[in-house]
Amino acid sequence: MKKNMFIILIISLLFVSCQGNILDETASVTIIDALNREIRLNSYPKRIVIAGRQTPMLANFAYLFSSASDKLIAVENRSQSVDQFLELIDKDFENKLVLEKFAGVEQIAPLEPDLVILKTSMQEEVGDLLEEIGIKVVYVSFESIEEIYRDFRILGSVFNEQEQAEIVIEYYQSVVDEIQARIIGTEKELKVILIKANKSDNGITFSVPSQNWLQSSMIQDLNASPVWIEASPGGGWNEVNVEQIFNWAPELLMVINYKGAAPEIVQELMDNQLWQTFFDDSDSIIVPFAYDFISWDQPDPRWILGYVWMAHRIYPGQVNADFAQGVVQDFYKELYGISDLTIENQIFAKIENYFE
């Protein structure tokens, strides 16, 4: 089943590599961005800068296009640990300029970019100032699955690889369809909670995502019950206490930490007497959320891996570890062109414990 799932993708990739770009790189182009603005360029941009919030995730999306390595000249450093990944997929990355965090016009303008890619939330802070001095800006959002598909098409127009955008979107949808086919007919809605856990001198604090965020919608799409939804109607991450978590009585707790410390935090909670009592008195299971170079729950290309991993944790009988790990293998090999040996040594070495 899994091999069949990717046969169209592989054929399409071969077709595109033979055909090349349909449009001339020197042709004028109009791009409709995430703010529904028309950005007119005299030719396709060859000097592109990615800056602002969530830069690592935007860069990861950009590198799903083959020309990104040649066209990206600078990326702002807002890394969780993503620089290691970019170095893995772009052998020339060390020659690219890494902008300081919170880079403004004074850092970006001297690079003379043809285009700057920013999140929509960066318009007032950086984008408007860049456009005032004549630098073109394209905005993306990448917050929901629908926006991810839309914004990937925007990037397809930026890199003049519209066919590749459709291939990747088709890949994502084929994985979602396969998961849905596997879990169809399941009767019980597992009570699930996603908690972001951060350690400080005062202990561990917990927060849950907004009900309209990607993390929440993926749980709902998997026909599980996100028990925190009513307590997190909007905004960003909403802090909750231990008593509230216990009152929700989740059957599955998935712990997120954006510094890669989720396994250690889970072990600390399991060793804590208060939490031990909770686990002894319930059927709850607690697991760290999958993380390689970055946590898989975020609006990053790896959201699809997070989707599959959650499906494995919620429906281990229908979505077993072998299938889930196979999707990881195909994802990095087919979409990023990473060799099997490198995937084994650089990626599976980081994630194998998340499938135990």
ABEGO torsion letter per residue (X at the ends): XAAAAAAAAAAAAAAAAAAEBABBAABBBBBBBAAGBBBBBABBBABBBBBEBGAAAAAAAAAABAAAAAABABBBBABAAAAAAAAAABAAAAABBBBBBGBBAAAAAAAGBABBBBBAAAAAAAAAAAAAAGBBBBBBAGABAAAAAAAAAAAAAAAGBAAAAAAAAAAAAAAAAAAAAAABGBABBBBBBBBBBBBBAAEBBBBBBBAABAAAAAAAAAGBBBAAAAABABEBBBBBBAAAAAAAGBABBBBBBAAGAAAAAAAAAAABAAAAAAAAABABBBBBBBBBABBAABBBAAAAAAAAAAAAAABAAABBAAAAAAAAAAAAAAAAGBBAAAAAAAAAAAAAAAAX
